[in-house]
Amino acid sequence: MNTDDALLDEFVDFLLRAKTKPEMASRLHAILTPAELRELPKRLKITRLLQEGLTQREVAKRLGVGIATVTRGAKALQEFPEKR
């Protein structure tokens, strides 16, 4: 395991120690910037809109994000196709 993988593993363990929703939110606020906190829900919204059948261009326009961001969401859906 390289250093980046080890740090990601440590980050995931840190989040998994949260026992409640408020505790998880607190942990996220402690380690992410306000901009990162705004982007995460937007990423989830991208995958939901794609699942609803909107095109990548429609999603990008609706959410005011770049097409590359939407394409990343589309690739994630291919890897994890379960509905949320």
PyMOL Python script that loads the backbone (N, CA, C, O; Angstrom):
from pymol import cmd

cmd.read_pdbstr("""\
ATOM      1  N   MET A   1       0.851  -1.177   0.000  1.00  0.00           N
ATOM      2  CA  MET A   1       0.000   0.000   0.000  1.00  0.00           C
ATOM      3  C   MET A   1       0.896   1.239   0.000  1.00  0.00           C
ATOM      4  O   MET A   1       1.777   1.383   0.847  1.00  0.00           O
ATOM      5  N   ASN A   2       0.651   2.138  -0.975  1.00  0.00           N
ATOM      6  CA  ASN A   2       1.471   3.352  -1.010  1.00  0.00           C
ATOM      7  C   ASN A   2       0.938   4.383  -0.015  1.00  0.00           C
ATOM      8  O   ASN A   2      -0.104   4.181   0.607  1.00  0.00           O
ATOM      9  N   THR A   3       1.658   5.473   0.122  1.00  0.00           N
ATOM     10  CA  THR A   3       1.308   6.496   1.110  1.00  0.00           C
ATOM     11  C   THR A   3      -0.074   7.073   0.875  1.00  0.00           C
ATOM     12  O   THR A   3      -0.835   7.265   1.824  1.00  0.00           O
ATOM     13  N   ASP A   4      -0.413   7.355  -0.390  1.00  0.00           N
ATOM     14  CA  ASP A   4      -1.742   7.907  -0.690  1.00  0.00           C
ATOM     15  C   ASP A   4      -2.844   6.933  -0.299  1.00  0.00           C
ATOM     16  O   ASP A   4      -3.863   7.339   0.259  1.00  0.00           O
ATOM     17  N   ASP A   5      -2.646   5.649  -0.587  1.00  0.00           N
ATOM     18  CA  ASP A   5      -3.636   4.639  -0.219  1.00  0.00           C
ATOM     19  C   ASP A   5      -3.777   4.551   1.298  1.00  0.00           C
ATOM     20  O   ASP A   5      -4.884   4.408   1.816  1.00  0.00           O
ATOM     21  N   ALA A   6      -2.676   4.634   1.991  1.00  0.00           N
ATOM     22  CA  ALA A   6      -2.699   4.561   3.449  1.00  0.00           C
ATOM     23  C   ALA A   6      -3.440   5.766   4.037  1.00  0.00           C
ATOM     24  O   ALA A   6      -4.203   5.631   4.993  1.00  0.00           O
ATOM     25  N   LEU A   7      -3.205   6.939   3.456  1.00  0.00           N
ATOM     26  CA  LEU A   7      -3.902   8.138   3.933  1.00  0.00           C
ATOM     27  C   LEU A   7      -5.392   8.068   3.648  1.00  0.00           C
ATOM     28  O   LEU A   7      -6.203   8.469   4.483  1.00  0.00           O
ATOM     29  N   LEU A   8      -5.760   7.567   2.484  1.00  0.00           N
ATOM     30  CA  LEU A   8      -7.175   7.391   2.162  1.00  0.00           C
ATOM     31  C   LEU A   8      -7.815   6.399   3.120  1.00  0.00           C
ATOM     32  O   LEU A   8      -8.934   6.612   3.585  1.00  0.00           O
ATOM     33  N   ASP A   9      -7.113   5.326   3.413  1.00  0.00           N
ATOM     34  CA  ASP A   9      -7.601   4.324   4.357  1.00  0.00           C
ATOM     35  C   ASP A   9      -7.823   4.949   5.740  1.00  0.00           C
ATOM     36  O   ASP A   9      -8.825   4.671   6.399  1.00  0.00           O
ATOM     37  N   GLU A  10      -6.892   5.784   6.166  1.00  0.00           N
ATOM     38  CA  GLU A  10      -7.006   6.467   7.455  1.00  0.00           C
ATOM     39  C   GLU A  10      -8.201   7.430   7.454  1.00  0.00           C
ATOM     40  O   GLU A  10      -8.927   7.532   8.443  1.00  0.00           O
ATOM     41  N   PHE A  11      -8.390   8.129   6.339  1.00  0.00           N
ATOM     42  CA  PHE A  11      -9.519   9.058   6.183  1.00  0.00           C
ATOM     43  C   PHE A  11     -10.852   8.304   6.285  1.00  0.00           C
ATOM     44  O   PHE A  11     -11.765   8.741   6.985  1.00  0.00           O
ATOM     45  N   VAL A  12     -10.954   7.188   5.594  1.00  0.00           N
ATOM     46  CA  VAL A  12     -12.175   6.377   5.633  1.00  0.00           C
ATOM     47  C   VAL A  12     -12.422   5.864   7.056  1.00  0.00           C
ATOM     48  O   VAL A  12     -13.553   5.901   7.540  1.00  0.00           O
ATOM     49  N   ASP A  13     -11.392   5.398   7.709  1.00  0.00           N
ATOM     50  CA  ASP A  13     -11.538   4.934   9.100  1.00  0.00           C
ATOM     51  C   ASP A  13     -12.024   6.065  10.004  1.00  0.00           C
ATOM     52  O   ASP A  13     -12.871   5.848  10.871  1.00  0.00           O
ATOM     53  N   PHE A  14     -11.491   7.268   9.805  1.00  0.00           N
ATOM     54  CA  PHE A  14     -11.908   8.427  10.586  1.00  0.00           C
ATOM     55  C   PHE A  14     -13.406   8.689  10.414  1.00  0.00           C
ATOM     56  O   PHE A  14     -14.117   8.950  11.384  1.00  0.00           O
ATOM     57  N   LEU A  15     -13.871   8.616   9.170  1.00  0.00           N
ATOM     58  CA  LEU A  15     -15.295   8.841   8.914  1.00  0.00           C
ATOM     59  C   LEU A  15     -16.155   7.717   9.475  1.00  0.00           C
ATOM     60  O   LEU A  15     -17.239   7.968  10.004  1.00  0.00           O
ATOM     61  N   LEU A  16     -15.686   6.495   9.365  1.00  0.00           N
ATOM     62  CA  LEU A  16     -16.467   5.353   9.835  1.00  0.00           C
ATOM     63  C   LEU A  16     -16.629   5.313  11.349  1.00  0.00           C
ATOM     64  O   LEU A  16     -17.514   4.626  11.858  1.00  0.00           O
ATOM     65  N   ARG A  17     -15.797   6.030  12.064  1.00  0.00           N
ATOM     66  CA  ARG A  17     -15.931   6.075  13.527  1.00  0.00           C
ATOM     67  C   ARG A  17     -17.118   6.926  13.973  1.00  0.00           C
ATOM     68  O   ARG A  17     -17.515   6.865  15.137  1.00  0.00           O
ATOM     69  N   ALA A  18     -17.685   7.711  13.072  1.00  0.00           N
ATOM     70  CA  ALA A  18     -18.872   8.505  13.416  1.00  0.00           C
ATOM     71  C   ALA A  18     -20.034   7.550  13.664  1.00  0.00           C
ATOM     72  O   ALA A  18     -20.281   6.636  12.878  1.00  0.00           O
ATOM     73  N   LYS A  19     -20.736   7.773  14.755  1.00  0.00           N
ATOM     74  CA  LYS A  19     -21.841   6.891  15.121  1.00  0.00           C
ATOM     75  C   LYS A  19     -23.206   7.495  14.821  1.00  0.00           C
ATOM     76  O   LYS A  19     -24.215   6.790  14.821  1.00  0.00           O
ATOM     77  N   THR A  20     -23.235   8.800  14.567  1.00  0.00           N
ATOM     78  CA  THR A  20     -24.505   9.469  14.279  1.00  0.00           C
ATOM     79  C   THR A  20     -24.326  10.391  13.076  1.00  0.00           C
ATOM     80  O   THR A  20     -23.206  10.717  12.683  1.00  0.00           O
ATOM     81  N   LYS A  21     -25.443  10.797  12.506  1.00  0.00           N
ATOM     82  CA  LYS A  21     -25.403  11.727  11.379  1.00  0.00           C
ATOM     83  C   LYS A  21     -24.764  13.059  11.783  1.00  0.00           C
ATOM     84  O   LYS A  21     -23.919  13.567  11.046  1.00  0.00           O
ATOM     85  N   PRO A  22     -25.138  13.644  12.930  1.00  0.00           N
ATOM     86  CA  PRO A  22     -24.472  14.902  13.334  1.00  0.00           C
ATOM     87  C   PRO A  22     -22.965  14.727  13.541  1.00  0.00           C
ATOM     88  O   PRO A  22     -22.181  15.620  13.219  1.00  0.00           O
ATOM     89  N   GLU A  23     -22.572  13.581  14.076  1.00  0.00           N
ATOM     90  CA  GLU A  23     -21.134  13.339  14.269  1.00  0.00           C
ATOM     91  C   GLU A  23     -20.423  13.240  12.923  1.00  0.00           C
ATOM     92  O   GLU A  23     -19.306  13.738  12.777  1.00  0.00           O
ATOM     93  N   MET A  24     -21.059  12.602  11.936  1.00  0.00           N
ATOM     94  CA  MET A  24     -20.461  12.516  10.597  1.00  0.00           C
ATOM     95  C   MET A  24     -20.338  13.918  10.004  1.00  0.00           C
ATOM     96  O   MET A  24     -19.304  14.261   9.431  1.00  0.00           O
ATOM     97  N   ALA A  25     -21.386  14.725  10.139  1.00  0.00           N
ATOM     98  CA  ALA A  25     -21.337  16.086   9.614  1.00  0.00           C
ATOM     99  C   ALA A  25     -20.209  16.871  10.282  1.00  0.00           C
ATOM    100  O   ALA A  25     -19.496  17.629   9.626  1.00  0.00           O
ATOM    101  N   SER A  26     -20.060  16.685  11.564  1.00  0.00           N
ATOM    102  CA  SER A  26     -19.004  17.368  12.312  1.00  0.00           C
ATOM    103  C   SER A  26     -17.624  16.966  11.801  1.00  0.00           C
ATOM    104  O   SER A  26     -16.747  17.810  11.622  1.00  0.00           O
ATOM    105  N   ARG A  27     -17.447  15.697  11.574  1.00  0.00           N
ATOM    106  CA  ARG A  27     -16.162  15.204  11.062  1.00  0.00           C
ATOM    107  C   ARG A  27     -15.882  15.782   9.672  1.00  0.00           C
ATOM    108  O   ARG A  27     -14.758  16.191   9.380  1.00  0.00           O
ATOM    109  N   LEU A  28     -16.906  15.815   8.821  1.00  0.00           N
ATOM    110  CA  LEU A  28     -16.722  16.362   7.478  1.00  0.00           C
ATOM    111  C   LEU A  28     -16.379  17.846   7.541  1.00  0.00           C
ATOM    112  O   LEU A  28     -15.497  18.309   6.818  1.00  0.00           O
ATOM    113  N   HIS A  29     -17.060  18.585   8.389  1.00  0.00           N
ATOM    114  CA  HIS A  29     -16.770  20.013   8.541  1.00  0.00           C
ATOM    115  C   HIS A  29     -15.359  20.242   9.093  1.00  0.00           C
ATOM    116  O   HIS A  29     -14.730  21.256   8.794  1.00  0.00           O
ATOM    117  N   ALA A  30     -14.875  19.310   9.887  1.00  0.00           N
ATOM    118  CA  ALA A  30     -13.546  19.452  10.479  1.00  0.00           C
ATOM    119  C   ALA A  30     -12.428  19.284   9.465  1.00  0.00           C
ATOM    120  O   ALA A  30     -11.357  19.872   9.616  1.00  0.00           O
ATOM    121  N   ILE A  31     -12.668  18.485   8.431  1.00  0.00           N
ATOM    122  CA  ILE A  31     -11.566  18.162   7.523  1.00  0.00           C
ATOM    123  C   ILE A  31     -11.728  18.699   6.107  1.00  0.00           C
ATOM    124  O   ILE A  31     -10.769  18.696   5.335  1.00  0.00           O
ATOM    125  N   LEU A  32     -12.927  19.160   5.753  1.00  0.00           N
ATOM    126  CA  LEU A  32     -13.140  19.669   4.401  1.00  0.00           C
ATOM    127  C   LEU A  32     -13.332  21.182   4.428  1.00  0.00           C
ATOM    128  O   LEU A  32     -13.818  21.741   5.411  1.00  0.00           O
ATOM    129  N   THR A  33     -12.946  21.830   3.344  1.00  0.00           N
ATOM    130  CA  THR A  33     -13.162  23.265   3.218  1.00  0.00           C
ATOM    131  C   THR A  33     -14.636  23.514   2.898  1.00  0.00           C
ATOM    132  O   THR A  33     -15.340  22.600   2.468  1.00  0.00           O
ATOM    133  N   PRO A  34     -15.104  24.742   3.103  1.00  0.00           N
ATOM    134  CA  PRO A  34     -16.487  25.053   2.723  1.00  0.00           C
ATOM    135  C   PRO A  34     -16.773  24.748   1.248  1.00  0.00           C
ATOM    136  O   PRO A  34     -17.852  24.262   0.911  1.00  0.00           O
ATOM    137  N   ALA A  35     -15.816  25.031   0.384  1.00  0.00           N
ATOM    138  CA  ALA A  35     -16.005  24.742  -1.043  1.00  0.00           C
ATOM    139  C   ALA A  35     -16.156  23.237  -1.283  1.00  0.00           C
ATOM    140  O   ALA A  35     -17.007  22.816  -2.066  1.00  0.00           O
ATOM    141  N   GLU A  36     -15.338  22.436  -0.616  1.00  0.00           N
ATOM    142  CA  GLU A  36     -15.438  20.980  -0.763  1.00  0.00           C
ATOM    143  C   GLU A  36     -16.783  20.470  -0.244  1.00  0.00           C
ATOM    144  O   GLU A  36     -17.380  19.564  -0.825  1.00  0.00           O
ATOM    145  N   LEU A  37     -17.249  21.060   0.851  1.00  0.00           N
ATOM    146  CA  LEU A  37     -18.540  20.667   1.408  1.00  0.00           C
ATOM    147  C   LEU A  37     -19.693  21.018   0.466  1.00  0.00           C
ATOM    148  O   LEU A  37     -20.698  20.308   0.428  1.00  0.00           O
ATOM    149  N   ARG A  38     -19.558  22.097  -0.284  1.00  0.00           N
ATOM    150  CA  ARG A  38     -20.595  22.458  -1.266  1.00  0.00           C
ATOM    151  C   ARG A  38     -20.551  21.540  -2.477  1.00  0.00           C
ATOM    152  O   ARG A  38     -21.590  21.246  -3.069  1.00  0.00           O
ATOM    153  N   GLU A  39     -19.363  21.084  -2.851  1.00  0.00           N
ATOM    154  CA  GLU A  39     -19.212  20.260  -4.050  1.00  0.00           C
ATOM    155  C   GLU A  39     -19.714  18.824  -3.864  1.00  0.00           C
ATOM    156  O   GLU A  39     -20.267  18.239  -4.795  1.00  0.00           O
ATOM    157  N   LEU A  40     -19.530  18.265  -2.693  1.00  0.00           N
ATOM    158  CA  LEU A  40     -19.925  16.866  -2.490  1.00  0.00           C
ATOM    159  C   LEU A  40     -21.405  16.615  -2.769  1.00  0.00           C
ATOM    160  O   LEU A  40     -21.722  15.678  -3.502  1.00  0.00           O
ATOM    161  N   PRO A  41     -22.322  17.407  -2.221  1.00  0.00           N
ATOM    162  CA  PRO A  41     -23.732  17.171  -2.542  1.00  0.00           C
ATOM    163  C   PRO A  41     -24.035  17.378  -4.027  1.00  0.00           C
ATOM    164  O   PRO A  41     -24.900  16.713  -4.597  1.00  0.00           O
ATOM    165  N   LYS A  42     -23.308  18.310  -4.638  1.00  0.00           N
ATOM    166  CA  LYS A  42     -23.503  18.552  -6.072  1.00  0.00           C
ATOM    167  C   LYS A  42     -23.121  17.307  -6.878  1.00  0.00           C
ATOM    168  O   LYS A  42     -23.775  16.976  -7.867  1.00  0.00           O
ATOM    169  N   ARG A  43     -22.066  16.626  -6.452  1.00  0.00           N
ATOM    170  CA  ARG A  43     -21.655  15.388  -7.141  1.00  0.00           C
ATOM    171  C   ARG A  43     -22.743  14.328  -7.043  1.00  0.00           C
ATOM    172  O   ARG A  43     -23.011  13.610  -8.007  1.00  0.00           O
ATOM    173  N   LEU A  44     -23.370  14.235  -5.870  1.00  0.00           N
ATOM    174  CA  LEU A  44     -24.466  13.290  -5.695  1.00  0.00           C
ATOM    175  C   LEU A  44     -25.639  13.665  -6.598  1.00  0.00           C
ATOM    176  O   LEU A  44     -26.261  12.792  -7.203  1.00  0.00           O
ATOM    177  N   LYS A  45     -25.940  14.949  -6.690  1.00  0.00           N
ATOM    178  CA  LYS A  45     -27.027  15.430  -7.540  1.00  0.00           C
ATOM    179  C   LYS A  45     -26.746  15.091  -8.997  1.00  0.00           C
ATOM    180  O   LYS A  45     -27.667  14.746  -9.737  1.00  0.00           O
ATOM    181  N   ILE A  46     -25.497  15.183  -9.418  1.00  0.00           N
ATOM    182  CA  ILE A  46     -25.119  14.833 -10.789  1.00  0.00           C
ATOM    183  C   ILE A  46     -25.508  13.394 -11.083  1.00  0.00           C
ATOM    184  O   ILE A  46     -26.128  13.112 -12.109  1.00  0.00           O
ATOM    185  N   THR A  47     -25.147  12.482 -10.188  1.00  0.00           N
ATOM    186  CA  THR A  47     -25.456  11.072 -10.454  1.00  0.00           C
ATOM    187  C   THR A  47     -26.962  10.839 -10.457  1.00  0.00           C
ATOM    188  O   THR A  47     -27.454  10.043 -11.257  1.00  0.00           O
ATOM    189  N   ARG A  48     -27.697  11.508  -9.590  1.00  0.00           N
ATOM    190  CA  ARG A  48     -29.155  11.344  -9.563  1.00  0.00           C
ATOM    191  C   ARG A  48     -29.792  11.825 -10.860  1.00  0.00           C
ATOM    192  O   ARG A  48     -30.666  11.154 -11.408  1.00  0.00           O
ATOM    193  N   LEU A  49     -29.360  12.982 -11.354  1.00  0.00           N
ATOM    194  CA  LEU A  49     -29.919  13.498 -12.600  1.00  0.00           C
ATOM    195  C   LEU A  49     -29.574  12.602 -13.784  1.00  0.00           C
ATOM    196  O   LEU A  49     -30.395  12.408 -14.681  1.00  0.00           O
ATOM    197  N   LEU A  50     -28.373  12.062 -13.786  1.00  0.00           N
ATOM    198  CA  LEU A  50     -27.999  11.130 -14.851  1.00  0.00           C
ATOM    199  C   LEU A  50     -28.861   9.863 -14.788  1.00  0.00           C
ATOM    200  O   LEU A  50     -29.278   9.338 -15.820  1.00  0.00           O
ATOM    201  N   GLN A  51     -29.123   9.380 -13.575  1.00  0.00           N
ATOM    202  CA  GLN A  51     -29.974   8.207 -13.411  1.00  0.00           C
ATOM    203  C   GLN A  51     -31.399   8.491 -13.884  1.00  0.00           C
ATOM    204  O   GLN A  51     -32.094   7.587 -14.349  1.00  0.00           O
ATOM    205  N   GLU A  52     -31.830   9.741 -13.766  1.00  0.00           N
ATOM    206  CA  GLU A  52     -33.170  10.124 -14.225  1.00  0.00           C
ATOM    207  C   GLU A  52     -33.247  10.225 -15.744  1.00  0.00           C
ATOM    208  O   GLU A  52     -34.334  10.353 -16.308  1.00  0.00           O
ATOM    209  N   GLY A  53     -32.089  10.169 -16.404  1.00  0.00           N
ATOM    210  CA  GLY A  53     -32.078  10.165 -17.858  1.00  0.00           C
ATOM    211  C   GLY A  53     -31.665  11.464 -18.521  1.00  0.00           C
ATOM    212  O   GLY A  53     -31.691  11.559 -19.748  1.00  0.00           O
ATOM    213  N   LEU A  54     -31.284  12.470 -17.741  1.00  0.00           N
ATOM    214  CA  LEU A  54     -30.813  13.705 -18.348  1.00  0.00           C
ATOM    215  C   LEU A  54     -29.473  13.449 -19.025  1.00  0.00           C
ATOM    216  O   LEU A  54     -28.695  12.603 -18.584  1.00  0.00           O
ATOM    217  N   THR A  55     -29.213  14.183 -20.094  1.00  0.00           N
ATOM    218  CA  THR A  55     -27.920  14.049 -20.761  1.00  0.00           C
ATOM    219  C   THR A  55     -26.856  14.757 -19.927  1.00  0.00           C
ATOM    220  O   THR A  55     -27.165  15.560 -19.047  1.00  0.00           O
ATOM    221  N   GLN A  56     -25.613  14.444 -20.220  1.00  0.00           N
ATOM    222  CA  GLN A  56     -24.515  15.084 -19.491  1.00  0.00           C
ATOM    223  C   GLN A  56     -24.547  16.595 -19.688  1.00  0.00           C
ATOM    224  O   GLN A  56     -24.293  17.347 -18.747  1.00  0.00           O
ATOM    225  N   ARG A  57     -24.852  17.041 -20.883  1.00  0.00           N
ATOM    226  CA  ARG A  57     -24.917  18.483 -21.151  1.00  0.00           C
ATOM    227  C   ARG A  57     -26.059  19.143 -20.374  1.00  0.00           C
ATOM    228  O   ARG A  57     -25.900  20.250 -19.858  1.00  0.00           O
ATOM    229  N   GLU A  58     -27.205  18.470 -20.289  1.00  0.00           N
ATOM    230  CA  GLU A  58     -28.331  19.014 -19.533  1.00  0.00           C
ATOM    231  C   GLU A  58     -27.982  19.135 -18.050  1.00  0.00           C
ATOM    232  O   GLU A  58     -28.318  20.127 -17.403  1.00  0.00           O
ATOM    233  N   VAL A  59     -27.309  18.125 -17.525  1.00  0.00           N
ATOM    234  CA  VAL A  59     -26.918  18.141 -16.116  1.00  0.00           C
ATOM    235  C   VAL A  59     -25.932  19.282 -15.865  1.00  0.00           C
ATOM    236  O   VAL A  59     -26.071  20.029 -14.897  1.00  0.00           O
ATOM    237  N   ALA A  60     -24.949  19.408 -16.732  1.00  0.00           N
ATOM    238  CA  ALA A  60     -23.942  20.466 -16.575  1.00  0.00           C
ATOM    239  C   ALA A  60     -24.606  21.840 -16.576  1.00  0.00           C
ATOM    240  O   ALA A  60     -24.276  22.693 -15.751  1.00  0.00           O
ATOM    241  N   LYS A  61     -25.533  22.051 -17.491  1.00  0.00           N
ATOM    242  CA  LYS A  61     -26.213  23.344 -17.582  1.00  0.00           C
ATOM    243  C   LYS A  61     -27.086  23.589 -16.359  1.00  0.00           C
ATOM    244  O   LYS A  61     -27.066  24.681 -15.792  1.00  0.00           O
ATOM    245  N   ARG A  62     -27.848  22.585 -15.949  1.00  0.00           N
ATOM    246  CA  ARG A  62     -28.767  22.746 -14.820  1.00  0.00           C
ATOM    247  C   ARG A  62     -28.025  23.067 -13.524  1.00  0.00           C
ATOM    248  O   ARG A  62     -28.477  23.898 -12.736  1.00  0.00           O
ATOM    249  N   LEU A  63     -26.882  22.407 -13.303  1.00  0.00           N
ATOM    250  CA  LEU A  63     -26.158  22.582 -12.050  1.00  0.00           C
ATOM    251  C   LEU A  63     -25.035  23.616 -12.121  1.00  0.00           C
ATOM    252  O   LEU A  63     -24.433  23.956 -11.103  1.00  0.00           O
ATOM    253  N   GLY A  64     -24.761  24.108 -13.315  1.00  0.00           N
ATOM    254  CA  GLY A  64     -23.698  25.101 -13.455  1.00  0.00           C
ATOM    255  C   GLY A  64     -22.317  24.528 -13.209  1.00  0.00           C
ATOM    256  O   GLY A  64     -21.464  25.183 -12.611  1.00  0.00           O
ATOM    257  N   VAL A  65     -22.095  23.304 -13.670  1.00  0.00           N
ATOM    258  CA  VAL A  65     -20.788  22.660 -13.521  1.00  0.00           C
ATOM    259  C   VAL A  65     -20.227  22.343 -14.899  1.00  0.00           C
ATOM    260  O   VAL A  65     -20.943  22.381 -15.900  1.00  0.00           O
ATOM    261  N   GLY A  66     -18.954  22.033 -14.935  1.00  0.00           N
ATOM    262  CA  GLY A  66     -18.313  21.691 -16.194  1.00  0.00           C
ATOM    263  C   GLY A  66     -18.689  20.292 -16.662  1.00  0.00           C
ATOM    264  O   GLY A  66     -19.037  19.422 -15.863  1.00  0.00           O
ATOM    265  N   ILE A  67     -18.612  20.103 -17.949  1.00  0.00           N
ATOM    266  CA  ILE A  67     -18.944  18.802 -18.528  1.00  0.00           C
ATOM    267  C   ILE A  67     -18.007  17.715 -18.006  1.00  0.00           C
ATOM    268  O   ILE A  67     -18.419  16.563 -17.869  1.00  0.00           O
ATOM    269  N   ALA A  68     -16.757  18.063 -17.714  1.00  0.00           N
ATOM    270  CA  ALA A  68     -15.806  17.075 -17.183  1.00  0.00           C
ATOM    271  C   ALA A  68     -16.259  16.562 -15.817  1.00  0.00           C
ATOM    272  O   ALA A  68     -16.079  15.386 -15.503  1.00  0.00           O
ATOM    273  N   THR A  69     -16.843  17.439 -15.011  1.00  0.00           N
ATOM    274  CA  THR A  69     -17.352  17.033 -13.695  1.00  0.00           C
ATOM    275  C   THR A  69     -18.497  16.047 -13.862  1.00  0.00           C
ATOM    276  O   THR A  69     -18.586  15.057 -13.137  1.00  0.00           O
ATOM    277  N   VAL A  70     -19.372  16.324 -14.825  1.00  0.00           N
ATOM    278  CA  VAL A  70     -20.506  15.432 -15.082  1.00  0.00           C
ATOM    279  C   VAL A  70     -20.012  14.104 -15.647  1.00  0.00           C
ATOM    280  O   VAL A  70     -20.524  13.045 -15.284  1.00  0.00           O
ATOM    281  N   THR A  71     -19.034  14.155 -16.521  1.00  0.00           N
ATOM    282  CA  THR A  71     -18.475  12.917 -17.089  1.00  0.00           C
ATOM    283  C   THR A  71     -17.895  12.046 -15.985  1.00  0.00           C
ATOM    284  O   THR A  71     -18.039  10.824 -16.026  1.00  0.00           O
ATOM    285  N   ARG A  72     -17.240  12.654 -14.998  1.00  0.00           N
ATOM    286  CA  ARG A  72     -16.709  11.904 -13.860  1.00  0.00           C
ATOM    287  C   ARG A  72     -17.849  11.205 -13.120  1.00  0.00           C
ATOM    288  O   ARG A  72     -17.707  10.057 -12.698  1.00  0.00           O
ATOM    289  N   GLY A  73     -18.972  11.895 -12.963  1.00  0.00           N
ATOM    290  CA  GLY A  73     -20.145  11.293 -12.322  1.00  0.00           C
ATOM    291  C   GLY A  73     -20.704  10.141 -13.135  1.00  0.00           C
ATOM    292  O   GLY A  73     -21.126   9.128 -12.576  1.00  0.00           O
ATOM    293  N   ALA A  74     -20.709  10.289 -14.451  1.00  0.00           N
ATOM    294  CA  ALA A  74     -21.199   9.221 -15.324  1.00  0.00           C
ATOM    295  C   ALA A  74     -20.315   7.983 -15.215  1.00  0.00           C
ATOM    296  O   ALA A  74     -20.813   6.857 -15.220  1.00  0.00           O
ATOM    297  N   LYS A  75     -19.007   8.191 -15.118  1.00  0.00           N
ATOM    298  CA  LYS A  75     -18.087   7.061 -14.962  1.00  0.00           C
ATOM    299  C   LYS A  75     -18.296   6.370 -13.618  1.00  0.00           C
ATOM    300  O   LYS A  75     -18.206   5.146 -13.525  1.00  0.00           O
ATOM    301  N   ALA A  76     -18.575   7.151 -12.585  1.00  0.00           N
ATOM    302  CA  ALA A  76     -18.841   6.573 -11.265  1.00  0.00           C
ATOM    303  C   ALA A  76     -20.085   5.700 -11.317  1.00  0.00           C
ATOM    304  O   ALA A  76     -20.132   4.646 -10.683  1.00  0.00           O
ATOM    305  N   LEU A  77     -21.095   6.131 -12.069  1.00  0.00           N
ATOM    306  CA  LEU A  77     -22.316   5.328 -12.192  1.00  0.00           C
ATOM    307  C   LEU A  77     -22.044   3.989 -12.864  1.00  0.00           C
ATOM    308  O   LEU A  77     -22.673   2.983 -12.533  1.00  0.00           O
ATOM    309  N   GLN A  78     -21.114   3.979 -13.802  1.00  0.00           N
ATOM    310  CA  GLN A  78     -20.748   2.724 -14.462  1.00  0.00           C
ATOM    311  C   GLN A  78     -20.080   1.777 -13.468  1.00  0.00           C
ATOM    312  O   GLN A  78     -20.273   0.563 -13.526  1.00  0.00           O
ATOM    313  N   GLU A  79     -19.305   2.338 -12.570  1.00  0.00           N
ATOM    314  CA  GLU A  79     -18.597   1.529 -11.573  1.00  0.00           C
ATOM    315  C   GLU A  79     -19.510   1.096 -10.429  1.00  0.00           C
ATOM    316  O   GLU A  79     -19.386  -0.012  -9.907  1.00  0.00           O
ATOM    317  N   PHE A  80     -20.432   1.988 -10.047  1.00  0.00           N
ATOM    318  CA  PHE A  80     -21.361   1.722  -8.933  1.00  0.00           C
ATOM    319  C   PHE A  80     -22.773   2.041  -9.403  1.00  0.00           C
ATOM    320  O   PHE A  80     -23.307   3.097  -9.064  1.00  0.00           O
ATOM    321  N   PRO A  81     -23.384   1.158 -10.168  1.00  0.00           N
ATOM    322  CA  PRO A  81     -24.674   1.472 -10.798  1.00  0.00           C
ATOM    323  C   PRO A  81     -25.896   1.429  -9.883  1.00  0.00           C
ATOM    324  O   PRO A  81     -26.992   1.767 -10.329  1.00  0.00           O
ATOM    325  N   GLU A  82     -25.747   1.026  -8.618  1.00  0.00           N
ATOM    326  CA  GLU A  82     -26.922   0.924  -7.746  1.00  0.00           C
ATOM    327  C   GLU A  82     -27.591   2.270  -7.587  1.00  0.00           C
ATOM    328  O   GLU A  82     -26.941   3.315  -7.606  1.00  0.00           O
ATOM    329  N   LYS A  83     -28.892   2.226  -7.430  1.00  0.00           N
ATOM    330  CA  LYS A  83     -29.682   3.461  -7.253  1.00  0.00           C
ATOM    331  C   LYS A  83     -29.513   3.964  -5.825  1.00  0.00           C
ATOM    332  O   LYS A  83     -29.360   3.173  -4.894  1.00  0.00           O
ATOM    333  N   ARG A  84     -29.540   5.267  -5.660  1.00  0.00           N
ATOM    334  CA  ARG A  84     -29.434   5.886  -4.333  1.00  0.00           C
ATOM    335  C   ARG A  84     -30.727   6.555  -4.000  1.00  0.00           C
ATOM    336  O   ARG A  84     -30.860   7.141  -2.926  1.00  0.00           O
TER     337      ARG A  84
END
""", "prot")
cmd.dss("prot")
cmd.show_as("cartoon", "prot")
cmd.util.cbc("prot")
cmd.orient("prot")
